C-alpha cells in the first residue's frame, strides 16, 4: 500500500466514524479510531450501553472480491472479543460481494456497502449533520457551510 493509499484509508475511517455517529439511532458512550490495544484488524470500536461493536473499514478504487471479503470477515472475527462485528466496504463491489453483504459472513455483518468517492462522503456528512441538528432543534445553516464544517471535522 502506498502512502497516499494509507492516508486515504485513514480519511475514509474518519468519515465512516462521523457518519456512524450522526446516523446512529441509539446513544453511544464512546468511540475509538485505531484503538491501539486492539488487533490491527479493528479500525473503529464503539461502546454502546450493554454492548461493544468493532468495525474494520476497507476502501479501494478496485472491485472487492468475495474471497478477500470472506478473509477479512474471518480475520476480524478472530482478532478480538466484541458483541457485534462489522466489515464496512467503501468502493466498487462485485455481484458475489453484493449477495454476501445481504447475509453477512461467519457472524460478521457487512452493512450497506458504499460505492462512494471522498467528495460524496463529505456531502453525506453535511446532509446528515443537518438532519442531526434538526432532530435536536439546533439551528441549521446553508449547505456550503455544512460542507465546510464536515471538512473541518475531518481535519480535527
C-alpha positions as CSV (number, residue, x, y, z in Angstrom):
1,X,0.0,0.0,0.0
2,X,1.4,3.4,-0.9
3,X,1.5,6.4,1.5
4,X,-1.4,8.1,-0.3
5,X,-3.5,4.9,-0.1
6,X,-2.8,4.8,3.6
7,X,-3.8,8.4,4.1
8,X,-6.9,7.8,2.1
9,X,-7.7,4.8,4.3
10,X,-7.4,6.8,7.5
11,X,-9.6,9.6,6.0
12,X,-12.3,7.1,5.0
13,X,-12.2,5.6,8.5
14,X,-12.7,9.1,10.0
15,X,-15.6,9.8,7.6
16,X,-17.2,6.5,8.4
17,X,-17.0,7.2,12.1
18,X,-18.6,10.7,11.7
19,X,-21.3,9.2,9.5
20,X,-22.0,6.4,12.0
21,X,-22.1,8.9,14.9
22,X,-24.6,11.2,13.0
23,X,-26.7,8.3,11.8
24,X,-26.8,6.2,15.0
25,X,-30.4,5.8,16.3
26,X,-29.2,4.6,19.7
27,X,-26.9,6.5,22.0
28,X,-23.3,5.5,22.1
29,X,-21.0,6.1,25.0
30,X,-17.6,6.2,23.3
31,X,-15.8,5.6,20.0
32,X,-12.2,4.9,19.3
33,X,-10.4,5.1,16.0
34,X,-7.5,2.6,15.6
35,X,-7.7,1.5,19.2
36,X,-4.0,0.9,20.0
37,X,-4.7,-2.0,22.4
38,X,-6.7,-3.9,19.8
39,X,-5.8,-6.1,16.9
40,X,-4.7,-4.3,13.8
41,X,-7.9,-5.6,12.3
42,X,-10.1,-3.3,14.4
43,X,-10.3,0.2,12.8
44,X,-13.3,1.6,14.9
45,X,-14.5,0.4,18.3
46,X,-17.9,1.6,19.5
47,X,-19.2,1.3,23.1
48,X,-23.0,1.3,23.4
49,X,-24.9,0.7,26.6
50,X,-24.6,-3.0,27.2
51,X,-22.5,-4.0,24.2
52,X,-19.4,-3.3,22.1
53,X,-19.2,-3.2,18.3
54,X,-16.0,-3.4,16.3
55,X,-15.6,-2.3,12.6
56,X,-13.0,-2.9,10.0
57,X,-13.1,-0.5,7.1
58,X,-11.8,-1.4,3.7
59,X,-11.7,1.1,1.0
60,X,-10.5,0.6,-2.6
61,X,-10.8,2.0,-6.0
62,X,-10.7,-1.6,-7.3
63,X,-13.5,-4.1,-7.2
64,X,-13.7,-6.1,-3.9
65,X,-13.6,-9.9,-4.4
66,X,-15.7,-12.3,-2.5
67,X,-12.7,-14.3,-1.4
68,X,-11.0,-11.2,0.1
69,X,-14.2,-10.1,1.9
70,X,-14.6,-13.6,3.4
71,X,-10.9,-13.5,4.6
72,X,-11.4,-10.0,6.2
73,X,-14.5,-11.2,7.9
74,X,-12.8,-14.2,9.4
75,X,-9.7,-12.2,10.4
76,X,-11.9,-9.6,12.2
77,X,-14.0,-12.2,13.9
78,X,-10.8,-14.0,15.2
79,X,-9.0,-10.8,16.2
80,X,-10.8,-9.6,19.3
81,X,-13.8,-10.1,21.5
82,X,-16.9,-8.0,20.8
83,X,-20.7,-8.4,20.7
84,X,-21.1,-7.1,17.1
85,X,-18.6,-7.4,14.2
86,X,-18.9,-5.3,11.0
87,X,-16.9,-5.1,7.9
88,X,-17.6,-1.9,6.1
89,X,-16.7,-1.7,2.4
90,X,-16.2,1.6,0.6
91,X,-15.6,1.1,-3.1
92,X,-16.9,-0.9,-6.1
93,X,-18.4,-4.3,-5.4
94,X,-18.6,-7.5,-7.4
95,X,-22.1,-9.2,-7.6
96,X,-21.0,-12.0,-5.3
97,X,-19.9,-9.5,-2.7
98,X,-23.3,-7.7,-3.0
99,X,-25.0,-11.0,-2.4
100,X,-22.7,-11.8,0.5
101,X,-23.4,-8.4,2.1
102,X,-27.1,-9.2,2.4
103,X,-26.5,-12.1,4.8
104,X,-23.1,-11.3,6.3
105,X,-20.4,-14.0,6.8
106,X,-19.4,-16.1,9.8
107,X,-21.2,-13.7,12.2
108,X,-19.7,-10.5,10.6
109,X,-22.3,-8.1,9.3
110,X,-21.5,-6.3,6.0
111,X,-23.8,-3.3,6.2
112,X,-24.8,-1.1,3.3
113,X,-21.6,-1.3,1.2
114,X,-20.7,2.2,0.0
115,X,-19.5,2.9,-3.6
116,X,-18.6,6.5,-2.7
117,X,-16.0,9.0,-3.5
118,X,-14.5,11.1,-0.8
119,X,-16.4,14.1,-2.1
120,X,-19.7,12.1,-1.9
121,X,-18.9,11.2,1.7
122,X,-18.3,14.8,2.6
123,X,-21.7,15.7,1.1
124,X,-23.3,12.8,3.0
125,X,-21.7,14.1,6.3
126,X,-23.0,17.6,5.6
127,X,-26.5,16.2,4.9
128,X,-26.5,14.0,8.0
129,X,-25.2,16.9,10.1
130,X,-28.3,18.9,9.0
131,X,-30.6,16.1,10.0
132,X,-28.8,15.6,13.3
133,X,-29.2,19.3,14.1
134,X,-32.8,19.3,13.0
135,X,-33.6,16.4,15.3
136,X,-32.1,18.3,18.3
137,X,-33.6,21.7,17.4
138,X,-30.2,23.1,16.7
139,X,-30.4,26.0,14.1
140,X,-29.2,24.8,10.7
141,X,-27.0,26.6,8.1
142,X,-26.6,26.7,4.4
143,X,-25.3,23.5,2.6
144,X,-22.0,25.1,1.7
145,X,-21.3,26.0,5.4
146,X,-22.2,22.4,6.4
147,X,-19.7,21.1,3.9
148,X,-17.1,23.3,5.3
149,X,-17.9,22.0,8.8
150,X,-17.7,18.5,7.5
151,X,-14.3,19.1,6.0
152,X,-13.2,20.7,9.3
153,X,-14.3,17.7,11.3
154,X,-12.1,15.6,9.1
155,X,-9.1,17.8,9.8
156,X,-9.5,17.7,13.6
